[in-house]
Amino acid sequence: MLLILVLTAALVGACAYTVWPHEAAAGVEPAGAAPAREPVTLEGALVTQLVAGEISRPQYMRAMEKLAARDDARHPLAVPPDNGPAAAGA
């Protein structure tokens, strides 16, 4: 009889725990949660705007294309010359 009472109390406790409102659902940040950080790069700002719905996917893609073109003009990629295959066994 005692076993049935203990199991019933555990079942009621588990049900109450699942129904009880938690801090995350109430909009309250947990004590150990890190604060939201602002993006420090243009790419981060664009992703933040895309996720927030402030810009559309085509707008994001155009902005990234312009950013890549600007980066390529400022810092061109220098490819080393092709000297042929590496010496075997060296």
ZALOKE-646026 format. One record per atom (N, C-alpha, C, CB): residue in one letter; x, y, z. Coordinates in pm, whole numbers, padded with zeros to 5 digits, always signed. Glycine has a CB too. Example, Ala and Ser with C-alpha at 12.3 -4.5 7.8 and 13.67 -1.06 7.14 Angstrom:
BEGIN
a+01319-00569+00780 a+01230-00450+00780 a+01320-00330+00780 a+01131-00447+00905 s+01285-00225+00708 s+01367-00106+00714 s+01290+00003+00787 s+01408-00060+00572 
This chain:
BEGIN
m+00083-00119+00000 m+00000+00000+00000 m+00087+00125+00000 m-00094+00000+00120 l+00194+00122+00078 l+00286+00235+00084 l+00352+00258-00052 l+00393+00212+00192 l+00383+00150-00121 l+00445+00161-00254 l+00351+00232-00352 l+00483+00021-00309 i+00225+00203-00349 i+00128+00266-00437 i+00118+00416-00405 i-00011+00199-00424 l+00119+00453-00279 l+00114+00594-00242 l+00239+00668-00289 l+00098+00608-00089 v+00355+00607-00276 v+00480+00671-00320 v+00481+00688-00472 v+00603+00588-00275 l+00440+00586-00545 l+00435+00596-00691 l+00334+00700-00737 l+00401+00460-00752 t+00220+00707-00670 t+00119+00807-00704 t+00172+00948-00678 t-00011+00783-00623 a+00239+00967-00566 a+00296+01099-00535 a+00403+01136-00638 a+00357+01100-00393 a+00484+01041-00680 a+00587+01068-00781 a+00523+01104-00915 a+00681+00946-00799 l+00416+01035-00951 l+00345+01064-01076 l+00283+01203-01072 l+00237+00958-01103 v+00220+01239-00962 v+00160+01372-00948 v+00268+01479-00952 v+00079+01382-00816 g+00379+01455-00887 g+00491+01551-00889 g+00548+01570-01029 g+00601+01505-00796 a+00562+01461-01104 a+00614+01471-01241 a+00518+01548-01331 a+00639+01331-01298 c+00389+01522-01314 c+00289+01595-01394 c+00288+01743-01359 c+00148+01535-01373 a+00298+01774-01231 a+00299+01914-01188 a+00424+01986-01240 a+00293+01924-01035 y+00537+01917-01243 y+00661+01978-01293 y+00651+02011-01442 y+00779+01884-01268 t+00589+01924-01520 t+00579+01951-01664 t+00482+02063-01695 t+00537+01825-01738 v+00381+02083-01609 v+00281+02186-01635 v+00323+02320-01576 v+00147+02143-01578 w+00406+02320-01475 w+00447+02442-01405 w+00521+02536-01500 w+00537+02407-01283 p+00490+02667-01502 p+00561+02759-01594 p+00707+02776-01551 p+00491+02898-01596 h+00794+02770-01650 h+00937+02785-01625 h+00981+02927-01655 h+01018+02685-01711 e+01100+02965-01609 e+01150+03101-01630 e+01168+03132-01777 e+01282+03121-01556 a+01216+03036-01857 a+01240+03060-02000 a+01109+03089-02073 a+01311+02939-02065 a+01002+03020-02035 a+00873+03042-02101 a+00812+03175-02060 a+00777+02929-02068 a+00845+03224-01942 a+00789+03350-01894 a+00863+03472-01947 a+00789+03352-01743 g+00971+03450-02023 g+01047+03561-02078 g+01155+03612-01985 g+00955+03673-02112 v+01175+03545-01874 v+01279+03584-01779 v+01405+03506-01812 v+01235+03558-01633 e+01516+03577-01824 e+01643+03511-01854 e+01691+03437-01730 e+01749+03614-01901 p+01738+03313-01744 p+01796+03244-01631 p+01919+03318-01579 p+01832+03100-01669 a+01953+03297-01454 a+02062+03371-01390 a+02196+03348-01460 a+02074+03333-01244 g+02220+03229-01513 g+02349+03198-01576 g+02354+03227-01725 g+02382+03056-01552 a+02249+03282-01783 a+02245+03305-01927 a+02332+03423-01965 a+02101+03328-01974 a+02400+03410-02079 a+02484+03518-02129 a+02396+03626-02194 a+02589+03465-02231 p+02428+03752-02176 p+02348+03857-02238 p+02367+03857-02390 p+02386+03996-02180 a+02265+03903-02461 a+02273+03909-02607 a+02380+04009-02647 a+02135+03948-02668 r+02463+03969-02743 r+02571+04057-02787 r+02537+04118-02922 r+02704+03979-02796 e+02585+04237-02943 e+02568+04305-03070 e+02672+04251-03168 e+02582+04460-03053 p+02637+04239-03296 p+02736+04191-03394 p+02849+04293-03410 p+02668+04165-03530 v+02970+04243-03428 v+03086+04331-03441 v+03134+04341-03586 v+03199+04282-03352 t+03081+04259-03675 t+03120+04264-03816 t+02997+04295-03901 t+03186+04131-03861 l+03022+04336-04023 l+02912+04363-04115 l+02838+04235-04149 l+02965+04429-04243 e+02911+04124-04161 e+02845+03996-04187 e+02750+03960-04073 e+02949+03885-04207 g+02794+03982-03951 g+02709+03954-03836 g+02586+04042-03833 g+02787+03972-03708 a+02602+04169-03869 a+02487+04260-03872 a+02388+04216-03980 a+02534+04405-03897 l+02437+04172-04094 l+02349+04126-04202 l+02273+04000-04160 l+02429+04099-04330 v+02342+03907-04095 v+02276+03785-04049 v+02171+03818-03944 v+02378+03686-03993 t+02201+03910-03855 t+02105+03950-03752 t+01981+04010-03817 t+02168+04051-03655 q+02000+04094-03918 q+01886+04154-03988 q+01805+04048-04062 q+01933+04262-04086 l+01874+03951-04122 l+01805+03846-04196 l+01721+03760-04101 l+01905+03758-04271 v+01778+03722-03988 v+01706+03638-03892 v+01588+03714-03831 v+01801+03590-03781 a+01605+03845-03808 a+01497+03925-03751 a+01388+03957-03852 a+01553+04054-03694 g+01412+03930-03979 g+01312+03957-04082 g+01315+04099-04132 g+01176+03926-04030 e+01421+04174-04101 e+01430+04313-04145 e+01468+04323-04293 e+01531+04389-04061 i+01542+04222-04343 i+01576+04217-04485 i+01538+04080-04538 i+01729+04246-04508 s+01518+04072-04669 s+01481+03945-04731 s+01607+03871-04774 s+01387+03968-04852 r+01589+03746-04813 r+01704+03666-04857 r+01773+03726-04980 r+01659+03523-04888 p+01699+03772-05082 p+01769+03835-05196 p+01847+03961-05155 p+01668+03870-05305 q+01791+04040-05064 q+01864+04158-05017 q+01992+04117-04944 q+01775+04243-04924 y+01983+04012-04864 y+02100+03961-04793 y+02207+03914-04892 y+02061+03846-04698 m+02162+03841-04995 m+02258+03788-05093 m+02326+03902-05171 m+02188+03692-05191 r+02249+04005-05208 r+02309+04118-05279 r+02410+04191-05190 r+02199+04216-05326 a+02375+04209-05064 a+02467+04277-04972 a+02595+04196-04953 a+02398+04301-04837 m+02582+04064-04944 m+02701+03980-04929 m+02787+03981-05055 m+02661+03837-04894 e+02722+03987-05174 e+02798+03996-05300 e+02878+04126-05303 e+02702+03989-05422 k+02815+04237-05264 k+02885+04365-05262 k+02999+04364-05161 k+02787+04479-05230 l+02975+04302-05048 l+03078+04292-04945 l+03196+04208-04994 l+03020+04233-04817 a+03168+04097-05063 a+03274+04013-05116 a+03353+04085-05224 a+03217+03883-05171 a+03284+04160-05310 a+03354+04235-05415 a+03443+04342-05354 a+03253+04298-05512 r+03393+04410-05251 r+03473+04512-05184 r+03594+04449-05116 r+03388+04589-05082 d+03575+04334-05053 d+03686+04266-04987 d+03789+04219-05090 d+03633+04146-04906 d+03743+04172-05206 d+03834+04127-05310 d+03916+04244-05366 d+03757+04058-05424 a+03854+04361-05377 a+03927+04478-05427 a+04030+04526-05324 a+03829+04591-05461 r+03995+04518-05197 r+04088+04565-05093 r+04199+04464-05065 r+04011+04592-04964 h+04167+04337-05064 h+04264+04233-05029 h+04259+04123-05135 h+04235+04174-04888 p+04321+04144-05252 p+04315+04042-05356 p+04391+03916-05312 p+04374+04096-05488 l+04341+03802-05358 l+04402+03674-05326 l+04517+03649-05423 l+04297+03559-05332 a+04637+03630-05370 a+04754+03601-05453 a+04778+03451-05452 a+04880+03678-05402 v+04760+03389-05568 v+04779+03245-05580 v+04925+03219-05616 v+04682+03184-05688 p+04994+03127-05546 p+05132+03098-05579 p+05143+03032-05717 p+05194+03009-05471 p+05255+03048-05783 p+05271+02987-05916 p+05275+02835-05908 p+05399+03038-05983 d+05233+02770-06016 d+05232+02625-06022 d+05370+02578-06067 d+05121+02574-06117 n+05441+02509-05979 n+05576+02461-06011 n+05576+02315-06053 n+05668+02479-05891 g+05462+02261-06081 g+05454+02120-06123 g+05432+02030-06003 g+05581+02078-06198 p+05429+01900-06029 p+05405+01806-05920 p+05523+01803-05822 p+05379+01666-05975 a+05492+01771-05700 a+05596+01762-05598 a+05687+01642-05629 a+05533+01749-05456 a+05811+01654-05591 a+05907+01546-05615 a+05865+01425-05532 a+06052+01591-05579 a+05861+01307-05595 a+05821+01185-05527 a+05932+01139-05435 a+05786+01076-05629 g+05896+01105-05312 g+05991+01050-05218 g+06079+01154-05151 g+06075+00952-05287 a+06050+01281-05167 a+06137+01384-05107 a+06106+01408-04964 a+06126+01513-05182 
